[in-house]
Amino acid sequence: MRIVDLLNISRKETPLFYRRVYTAQAVFESPRGRAEKDVQFTVEHLPVGGVEIQVDRIENLDYPLIPVVRELKTYIAALDKKGSLP
């Protein structure tokens, strides 16, 4: 399973400036075909430096969750590093 794209990324307002919560539609590609699922994730800047990414919610998916979450975190980290997240 690989992540093709994150569509309709929107940022939720939070009272903490170092924590950003997003919702989006993730486009997954697997041997079974493509699927679009709603996801929610958090990007948090740690006090000692670095960034922690958490995938909070993924709509029902017919695939093992751990590899999907790992791929999503890698994809989100790349988007954050490029400055592509709102």
Summary of the structure (lengths in Angstrom):
residues: 86
radius of gyration: 13.0
end to end distance: 25.7
largest distance: 41.9
contacts: 216
relative contact order: 0.23
helix: 21%
strand: 51%
